[in-house]
């Protein structure tokens, strides 16, 4: 009988946990945080702008934000990564470790700003700054 109760408790815990995972991934407001295949986040998400690194790729690899907005980089890889402007000194998160994050401000001048990972130059993306 005790094994039956333990089994039921475990099933309930797994069910509740699965439900919360589903809610996290089903919420359309958070689509730009996930690797959903979308190439860029829109400027309406600028208040919560985030780029995630996973499998040695920036996601999204093209992000559109307002001038002076804050962007958070989150590293989900085991390797250390950075988000570094191709134009020296413009923005740079420096290297961050697994599950670490770093926030930086976007340039105040409208334009497209290519970036890369300092440790892995083949990782690249573009930050699009709008008014």
HELIX and SHEET records of a PDB file:
HELIX    1   1 UNK A    2  UNK A   26  1                                  25    
HELIX    2   2 UNK A   28  UNK A   33  5                                   6    
HELIX    3   3 UNK A   43  UNK A   48  5                                   6    
SHEET    1   A 5 UNK A  40  UNK A  41  0                                        
SHEET    2   A 5 UNK A  62  UNK A  66  1                                        
SHEET    3   A 5 UNK A 124  UNK A 130  1                                        
SHEET    4   A 5 UNK A 111  UNK A 116 -1                                        
SHEET    5   A 5 UNK A  84  UNK A  85 -1                                        
SHEET    1   B 4 UNK A  57  UNK A  59  0                                        
SHEET    2   B 4 UNK A  50  UNK A  54 -1                                        
SHEET    3   B 4 UNK A  70  UNK A  75  1                                        
SHEET    4   B 4 UNK A 101  UNK A 105 -1                                        
END                                                                             
